[in-house]
Amino acid sequence: MVVEVGGGIRTYSVDGHELLDGYGIDVRCPSGRGQLLLPWPNRIQDGNYEFDGQRHQLPITEPDLGNAIHGLSRWAAWRATEREPSLVAMEHTIHAQPGYPFTLALRVEYELSDEGLSVRTTATNVGADACPYGAGAHPYLTLGTPTVDPLVLQVPGRRVLIRDERDLPVGSEPVDGTEFDFREARPIGETVLDNAFTDLERDPDGHARVTLRDPAGGRSVTLSVDEHYGYLMLFTGDPLPDVNRRALAVEPMTCPPNAFRSGDAVIRLAPGDSATGVWTIATR
């Protein structure tokens, strides 16, 4: 189920099994469930950054930590511009505004097939100036267990970002020998995850895959990202009462947290240019 507020996905089930920890139809989206994170994912320190020699100040939307978080579109009104039995396309335009004086046309296509759910995000710079851009999404994966602790997790990240007290990256390190090495599938156990992974191992088709499996029930769910997504944020939701390890957020990101400040993996869109990335959810 796709929603007009934020253009995200509220629920997704296959054969009666929920694969996303969603929310009710009359409920304000809690904890970022299924939201689209555009035109940047995660956080920007102090909400300010420089681009092409100009300094910009965004609203502080995470006041406790003093950051701007998760972009400008997740509470905006989107509209369905295409509807078919297996596809819906949502569109929204981010107009030039204080802190982001650029104009982006956004289109997100949700398509169902025998392979699962595919989410294709395209941003087109329809303004007069080049702009910075990054994309992300915030699905919470579930296999219906009370907690994620007994689930077996496999993550293709060879490096994990180190974060400070404001949840901003201060470097990265190899996952070798750390509690964050899930390259070989193993139970989550008591591991607390609120970490971005990068240097992703990819399959021959260019996709990197995170798989969550229930060894008791025999079911699994896999989120895959194409080559445009170089980062995966994993979050067990421990500090959030409505999540608290009930599901695992697996967040595709084209750039790391604080990218507008650091410049790391920020996409520069010239006027008329577009960027497209695809992520999918499949189950077995």
N, C-alpha and C positions, 0 to 999 in steps of 0.2 A: 504494500500500500504506500503510494507516494503522496506527499502533502504539498499544499500550496505555500504554506508558511515555511520559508527556507528552502523549498524544493527538494527536501531530503526524503528518506524512506522510513516509514513508520513501523511497518511489519513486513516480514517475509517468511513464508512457510512452504515446505515441500511435503506432500503426502501427510498433511496434518501435523507435521513436526515444525515447531518454530526454530528458525536458524538465527534470528535476530532478537535480542532482548528489547522489545519495542515499548510502546506506550499507548494509552487509550485514545480514542478518537476525539474526546473533548478535553484532553489533557495538554497543558503547555509542555512542549518537549523538554524532558528532564535530562540533565547530565550530558547534553550534546548528542543524544541518541539518534543515529542515522543522519546527522546534519552534514551539509556540505560546507567546507571551510575554504572560502574564496574571498578575496584574491590572495590570501596567505593562510597557511595552516599554523596552528600552535601560537606562540607568543612573539611579541616584539617588545623589547626592553624599553620601558618608559614611554612606549607608544610613538617614539620618534625615530626617524631615519633620514638618510640623504640619498637622493637619486638625481643624477646628472647635475650635481652641484647645488641642488636646491634642498633645503631642509623642510621636512614635513612633520606635523604633529597630529597623531591620531587620538581619538577619545580613549581614555583609560577604561577598558571594559573588564579588567580583572583588578579591582581597586586594592584588594588585600596584598597583592604582590606588585602592583604598580605597572602592569603590562597591558598592552592591547592584545586581545586574544581572538583567534579563529575567524578573522576576516570581517566582511561587511554585509554578507548576504544571508546569514542563517536565520534572521528574523524578518527578512524582507518578503514581500508578496511576489511569488512566482506564478506563471501561468502555463497551463498545458496547451501547447501549440500543435501537438500531433498525438493522436490516439489510435491505436490499432489493438487487436486482441492480445498481441504479445509485446507491444511497445508503447511507451508514453514518453514524450519529449517535453521537458520543462525549460522555460526560458525566463531570463531576468536581465535587466541592464543595470549595472552599477554606474550611476552618473557621477560626474566630477563633483567633488565635495571637499571640505576642509580635511587635510590629512592625506587624501588620495584624490588629487585633482586630475583624474584620468577617467576615461569612459570605456567600459568593458561590456560587451554583449556576451552573455553566458547561455550555454545550451547544454543540458544534461539529458542523455537518452538512457532510459532503463529498458532493457530488452530481455525477455525470457526465451529460453530455448531448452532443448534436451540437455544441454551442458550446464544449465543453471541461469543465474542472473548476471548480466553484463551491465556495467555502468560506464558510459562514455561521456567525458566532460570536455567541452570545447569552450575556450575563451578567445574572443576576437577583439582586438583593439580598434574601436570605432571612433576614437578621438583623434586630435590633431598632433599629439605628442607621444613619444615612446613612453612606456610604462613598465613598472616591475610587476611580476605576477608569480604566484605559486598556488598550488591546488592541494586540497586534502579532503578527507571524508572521515566520519566518526561512527562506523557501525560497531555494535557490540555483539559478538558472536556467542551463541548459546547452544547447548545440546540438551537442555532441560534438566540438568543436574542442579541440586540446591546450591552448590558452589563449584568453582572451576578447579578446586584443589586436586581431585582425583583424575582430571582429564590429562591426556598425554598431548604435549605441545611440541611442534617442530617449527623452528624459525630459521630462515636462511641468512640471518645477519652475522657477518664476521666481525663487525665492530659495533660497540654500543657507545652512545654519547653520555658523557659525564655532565651532570647538571648541578647548579648551585642552589642556594636556599630560595631563589626566586623561580626555580624550574627553568632556568636558562642554561644552554650548553656552554661549558668551559673547556671542552676538549672531547677526545674520544679515545677508546682503548680497545685492543682485541678482546673478544669474549673468551678466548682460551683460558681455562682455569678459573673462570668466574661463575657465579650463580646464574649469569645471563646467557650461558652457552646452551642453546637449545637446537643447535644444528643437527644433533642426533636426538630423535624424539624421546622425551622422558616426561614423567608426571610434573605438573606445576608445583604440587605440594604447597609449602608455605611461602614460596617465592613471591615477593611483592614486586609487581611490575608497573612502572611508570616511566618507561625508557624508550628512546628512539634508537633503532637499529639501522645500520647502513652497511656498505660494502656487501651487497646482497648476492648470494649465490643464485644463479639463474639456470633454469632448465633450457634444453635446446631451443625451445620456442621463444626464448627471451624473457619469459615470465619468472618472477620470484613468488614462491608460495609459502604461506603460513597454514599449517594444518592443526586442527584441534580434534582429538579423537576420544571417544568414551570407551574405555576398555571393557566396561561392564555391559553396555548396551550395544556395542559394536558399530555405532554410527560415528561419522566424522563430518566435519565441515572444513572447507579450504577456501581461503581468500588469496587470490593471485593478483599481481600487479604487472603491468607491462613496463617497458624500459624507461618510460617517462617518470615513473615513481622510483626514486632512489632511496627512500626512507620509509620505515614502518615504525609507527608508534604503538607500543603495547601497554595496556593499562588495565589492571585488575580492579580498579575502582575502590580500593580500601577506604579512603577517607570519605566516600560518598555513601550516605545511609541507604539510598535507593539502589545502589549497585553492590558495594561491599562484597566483592568476589563472586557475585551471582553470575556474571558474564565477563567476557574478555573483550575489551575494545582493541580492534586491530585497525589502525588508522593509516591508510595510504597517504604519503606526502611526497610531493615533488621536490621539496626543499626542507631543510632542518628548521627547528625552532630558531627564532631570532634572525632569520635569513635576510630580511630587509635591512637589518643592521650590519650583518657580517658580509652580505653579498653572496654567501655560499648557495650555489645551485639556483639562484633567482633567475627566472626566465625574463628576458628583455623582449617585449613585444613592440615592434615598430608599428606606426599607424597602418592598419589593414592586415597585420599579421595575426595568425591564429596559433594556438597550442592545444593539442588534444592528448588526453591520457585515458586509459581504460583499466578498470579493475573488475574482478568477477568474484562471485560466491558460488560454490558448488558443494554438493553433498553426496555421500555414498552410504 
